[in-house]
Amino acid sequence: MHAASVILLCWAMIGAACFFSPAMAGVTAGILAVLVALVGLPHGAADHRFARPRLEPVLGMAWLPVFLTGYVAVAIAFASGWFVAPAITIVVFFLASAWHFGQEEPQLLIGPRSLRPLFRFARGGLVIWVPLVCHNAEVCEILGVVAPGGSDPAIQQATSLLTACSWIMLPIAAVAWAFQGLAAGARGGQMRRILLADNAVVASLVVLFAVASPLVSFPVYFCGWHSARGLKRLRIELGESWLELGRSLAPLTAGAITLVGLAAWLVLGGAGWNDTLIRATFVGLSAVAIPHLLLHGVAPLFDASARRRMSPPLQLGSLA
């Protein structure tokens, strides 16, 4: 059901992109900020709920101060990177995001086992690779708004490296997509429908990324696909209703929105309201994204440790 709604949303945005003009930049920036505030930031604000069952068994009552200290420290350090080393920050943010998005995509186990991590990385980065190839000038313009003044050479270096990476990753993503199509043809029943629906989502997103402005396509992917799926998985894991989950995430979400707004007003100082919205959203999102993906990256280690602790000890008598 979610796949079908995302496909419809993609094609609605593709149709709307035919009528998009620079005069709509203010509306686009506002929609971007609202979508990220209502769906994207709650996805990150859920990290304490995601972290608790993994950290508390190991750290006890100290889990919350350890989590908050580490999370905020990483966020501040990465936000500072935009002003200290913008080229490195851009490359790290984009590549780390591609890796994280790939890890959070449906794990359908298609293709040779040794190539699956590469396939996931290539697929997760489609929201980055396609705009870099099809909208390179606009991506540079957006980064020019986000980074401090005088960063044009650094932005050019970073985007040149990332564009070269994009030309490598896009054929790999195409091979992964073809493998999944072949697998769908060889399967039957529900698995065939799942594989075909997933391929249709990927194809629709790629067309959206190629046709629409990144200010339109990224919120559709990040909020409508990535964040929505992440919140759904967390709700199921916690056994809560949407209302209960939303109520528990509201305070941290409101706090994050307030901090991003203060940063935009006091520190970032965009030349205009549109630029301020884009800059605050992008810097704030990246600052939260890095600790978020680090947390989700190490979560399997904590899950594996928990499984080992819960496993009954091996009885010597059972070996006799």
Stockholm file with secondary structure:
# STOCKHOLM 1.0

chainA/1-320         MHAASVILLCWAMIGAACFFSPAMAGVTAGILAVLVALVGLPHGAADHRFARPRLEPVLGMAWLPVFLTGYVAVAIAFASGWFVAPAITIVVFFLASAWHFGQEEPQLLIGPRSLRPLFRFARGGLVIWVPLVCHNAEVCEILGVVAPGGSDPAIQQATSLLTACSWIMLPIAAVAWAFQGLAAGARGGQMRRILLADNAVVASLVVLFAVASPLVSFPVYFCGWHSARGLKRLRIELGESWLELGRSLAPLTAGAITLVGLAAWLVLGGAGWNDTLIRATFVGLSAVAIPHLLLHGVAPLFDASARRRMSPPLQLGSLA
#=GR chainA/1-320 SS CHHHHHHHHHHHHHHHHTTCCGGGHHHHHHHHHHHIIIIIHHHHHTHHHHHHHHHHHHHGGGHHHHHHHHHHHHHHHHHHHHHHCHHHHHHHHHHHHHHHHHHHSCCCCCSCGGGHHHHHHHHHTHHHHHHHHHSHHHHHHHHHHHSCTTCHHHHHHHHHHHHHHHHHHHHHHHHHHHHHHHHHHHCCHHHHHHHHHHHHHHHHHHHHHHHSCHHHHHHIIIIIIIIHHHHHHHHHHHTCCHHHHHHHHHHHHHHHHHHHHHIIIIIICCSSHHHHHHHHHHHHHHHHHHHHHHHHHHHHHHHHHHHHHHSCCCCGGGGC
#=GC SS_cons         CHHHHHHHHHHHHHHHHTTCCGGGHHHHHHHHHHHIIIIIHHHHHTHHHHHHHHHHHHHGGGHHHHHHHHHHHHHHHHHHHHHHCHHHHHHHHHHHHHHHHHHHSCCCCCSCGGGHHHHHHHHHTHHHHHHHHHSHHHHHHHHHHHSCTTCHHHHHHHHHHHHHHHHHHHHHHHHHHHHHHHHHHHCCHHHHHHHHHHHHHHHHHHHHHHHSCHHHHHHIIIIIIIIHHHHHHHHHHHTCCHHHHHHHHHHHHHHHHHHHHHIIIIIICCSSHHHHHHHHHHHHHHHHHHHHHHHHHHHHHHHHHHHHHHSCCCCGGGGC
//
